[in-house]
């Protein structure tokens, strides 16, 4: 009995995803619980960054994990499990956004899911080298408002690239589009963001503050 309790309390947090998937498919419910705990924050953060409505996050996140549970038997391992989960989360978020038919800006800047990066990258007027702006206070709020103006596909691209630290190859797998299309989408997303943020960029250039780094 003691051995059984020890096994039930086993910490699986460091177990490889493939091992967890195999255990789940063999009927071990603990394995899916570990996967859920491992990826729930990532999924919630990604969902919120796309739909921008905290009231939708829980329902969409739940739909994501229901789909993961139902489709794990079909997961062939052609890509990393994390990539596969990202793909489901992005698709469900866009569907949820379409159902809502409009974006809702969350008023509370301290909400659990509203965690944008401390820096954002946009192309400078030369068109090639990026400009990095450290975002604080009003600047962060301005970037959030600017992101609201982007097309959902462009918003997703920036989210995956800058918030989730994905490279072009990973984004291509998640979005199921060619790498060239990913690069194009990122370019137009940056251009749209740059246009919306130009007043802030100009102020930073003029002030020459230390938090503006090329």
C-alpha positions in Angstrom: 0.0 0.0 0.0 2.8 2.4 0.8 4.4 1.7 -2.5 1.1 2.4 -4.3 0.8 5.8 -2.5 4.4 6.6 -3.4 3.6 5.9 -7.1 0.4 8.0 -7.0 2.3 11.0 -5.6 5.1 10.7 -8.1 6.3 14.0 -9.6 6.0 13.7 -13.4 6.8 17.3 -14.1 10.2 16.5 -15.6 9.0 13.6 -17.7 9.4 13.9 -21.5 6.3 14.8 -23.4 6.5 11.6 -25.6 6.6 9.4 -22.5 3.5 11.3 -21.1 1.6 10.9 -24.3 2.4 7.1 -24.4 1.3 6.8 -20.7 -1.9 8.7 -21.5 -2.7 6.4 -24.4 -2.2 3.4 -22.2 -4.9 4.7 -19.9 -2.8 6.5 -17.2 -4.9 9.6 -16.4 -2.1 11.1 -14.4 -0.2 11.7 -17.6 -2.7 14.0 -19.1 -3.0 15.9 -15.8 0.7 16.6 -16.0 0.4 17.7 -19.6 -2.5 20.0 -18.6 -0.5 21.6 -15.7 2.6 21.9 -17.9 0.8 23.8 -20.7 -2.2 25.5 -19.2 -0.5 28.8 -18.5 1.1 28.9 -22.0 -2.3 28.2 -23.6 -4.1 30.8 -21.5 -1.5 33.4 -22.3 -1.6 32.7 -26.0 -5.4 32.7 -26.1 -5.6 36.0 -24.3 -2.9 37.6 -26.6 -5.1 36.7 -29.6 -8.7 37.3 -28.4 -7.9 40.2 -26.0 -11.0 39.3 -23.9 -10.4 37.8 -20.5 -13.9 36.5 -20.3 -13.2 34.2 -23.3 -9.9 32.8 -22.1 -11.3 30.1 -19.8 -13.8 28.7 -22.3 -11.4 28.7 -25.2 -8.6 27.2 -23.1 -11.0 24.5 -22.0 -11.9 23.8 -25.7 -8.2 23.6 -26.5 -7.5 20.9 -23.9 -10.7 19.0 -24.9 -9.3 18.9 -28.4 -5.9 17.9 -27.2 -7.4 15.1 -25.2 -9.6 13.8 -28.0 -6.9 14.1 -30.7 -3.8 12.7 -28.8 -4.4 9.3 -30.2 -3.9 10.9 -33.7 -0.8 12.7 -32.7 2.0 11.2 -34.9 4.9 13.0 -33.4 5.9 14.7 -36.7 6.4 17.9 -34.7 7.0 18.5 -31.1 4.0 18.2 -28.8 4.4 21.8 -27.8 4.2 22.9 -31.5 1.1 20.8 -31.9 -0.5 22.3 -28.8 0.3 25.8 -30.1 -1.4 25.1 -33.4 -4.6 23.9 -31.7 -4.5 27.0 -29.4 -4.0 29.4 -32.2 -6.8 27.9 -34.3 -9.2 27.8 -31.4 -8.4 31.3 -30.5 -9.1 32.6 -34.0 -12.4 30.6 -34.0 -13.3 32.1 -30.7 -12.4 35.6 -32.0 -14.6 35.0 -35.0 -17.5 33.9 -32.8 -17.2 36.9 -30.6 -17.2 39.1 -33.8 -15.3 41.8 -32.1 -12.3 42.4 -29.8 -12.7 43.6 -26.3 -9.9 45.6 -24.7 -9.4 44.6 -21.1 -9.3 47.6 -18.9 -7.3 46.1 -16.0 -3.6 46.3 -16.9 -2.8 43.9 -14.1 -4.9 41.0 -15.4 -3.2 37.7 -15.1 -3.0 37.1 -18.9 -2.1 40.6 -20.0 1.7 40.2 -19.9 3.3 41.8 -23.0 7.1 41.7 -23.4 9.1 44.5 -21.9 10.6 45.2 -25.3 9.0 45.3 -28.7 10.7 45.3 -32.1 9.7 47.4 -35.1 11.5 48.3 -38.3 13.0 51.7 -38.4 12.7 54.1 -41.3 15.6 52.4 -43.1 13.5 49.3 -43.4 16.1 46.7 -42.4 17.5 47.1 -38.9 15.1 46.7 -36.0 14.5 49.2 -33.2 14.0 47.9 -29.7 12.0 50.0 -27.3 11.7 49.3 -23.6 8.1 49.7 -22.8 6.9 51.1 -19.5 3.7 52.7 -18.3 2.0 54.7 -21.1 4.3 53.2 -23.7 3.2 49.7 -22.9 -0.4 50.8 -23.1 0.2 52.5 -26.4 1.7 49.3 -27.8 -1.3 47.3 -26.6 -3.6 49.7 -28.3 -1.5 49.5 -31.5 -1.6 45.7 -31.4 -5.4 45.9 -31.2 -5.4 47.6 -34.7 -3.6 44.8 -36.4 -5.2 42.0 -38.4 -5.6 38.8 -36.3 -3.1 37.0 -38.5 -0.5 39.7 -38.0 -1.2 39.8 -34.3 -0.7 36.1 -34.0 2.6 36.4 -35.9 4.0 39.0 -33.5 2.8 37.1 -30.5 4.5 33.8 -31.6 7.7 35.6 -32.6 8.2 38.0 -29.8 6.2 36.7 -26.9 6.7 33.0 -27.4 10.2 33.3 -28.8 9.5 31.1 -31.9 11.7 31.2 -34.9 10.4 31.2 -38.5 10.6 27.4 -38.9 8.6 26.8 -35.7 6.0 29.4 -36.7 5.7 27.7 -40.1 4.9 24.4 -38.3 2.4 26.0 -36.0 0.6 28.1 -38.6 1.0 25.5 -41.3 2.2 28.0 -43.9 5.5 28.2 -45.8 8.4 29.9 -44.1 8.3 32.6 -46.8 4.7 33.4 -45.9 5.7 33.6 -42.2 8.4 36.1 -43.1 6.0 38.1 -45.2 3.4 38.1 -42.4 6.0 39.3 -39.9 7.1 42.1 -42.2 3.6 43.5 -42.7 2.8 43.0 -39.0 5.9 45.0 -38.1 5.1 47.7 -40.7 1.5 48.0 -39.3 2.8 48.2 -35.8 5.5 50.8 -36.7 2.9 53.0 -38.4 0.7 52.9 -35.3 3.7 53.5 -33.0 5.5 56.2 -35.1 4.7 59.0 -32.6 6.2 57.0 -29.8 9.3 56.1 -31.9 9.8 59.7 -32.9 9.6 60.8 -29.3 12.2 58.2 -28.3 14.5 59.3 -31.0 14.2 62.9 -30.0 14.7 62.3 -26.3 17.6 59.9 -26.9 16.7 58.0 -23.8 18.9 55.1 -22.7 16.0 52.6 -23.0 16.1 53.1 -26.8 18.6 50.6 -28.2 19.3 49.9 -31.8 
